Each structure stands twice: as C-alpha cells, then as structure tokens.
C-alpha cells in the first residue's frame, strides 16, 4: 500500500495514532496558521526517524483534513491532504475538537498537557 492509499483509506487509524501520541506526550502545541484566505488550527506529530509528519487541521466551517508529509528516496518532500468525512471526524476526541476550535477562533496557538486531549 502506498502513502496515498494509506491516507485516503485509513485516515481514522492515522488520527488515532496522532491522538495516542499526543495523549502520551507531556505537553503538545496546537498552532494557528494561515495562508492567503485560509486559516487553520493544527496538531502535528513528527516521525523523524522515518522523515514523516502527520497533522490534523481544522479550517473554518468545521472542515477537518489530515495532512501527511514525507520524503522519498531522492529526498524530495511530498504532501498528501485528505478532507475528512463525517465518519472519520468521529475518531477525533471531543476535547481535541473543542481546543482546536478555540485556537482557530482566537487565532492564537496554545500549549497544553497531552492527557487533556482525550476527554469528552
């Protein structure tokens, strides 16, 4: 299975991996970022030994996407972005949704204890 298929067909599992990492981390950052007319709150996990990153992003109007970035054998960087379905959004803990919405609304990032992300 290639990375494109992984992101498209297993987004919920990738979100679960990201959330599990975050919950087991002392402190995590939810950043605010923007480009042109788009803005988002983002939680990112870097897998340095594999040259990969997995991010969950919340855009206005409750639009979530899963971002997967990786380097290939020639050291070229690639990005895959998958807009989450309503079913895939269900895999995001309510506490994380609320915190990401807060970051997006306030346009200001925050650092929190990872274990706070798993609550309802």
Secondary structure, 3 states (H helix, E strand, C coil): CCHHHHHHHCHHHHHHHHHHHHHCCCEEEEEEEEECCEEEEEEEEEEHHHCEEEEEEEECCCEEEEEEEEECCCCCEEEEEEECCHHHHCCCCHHHHHHHHHHHHHCCCEEEEHHHHHCC
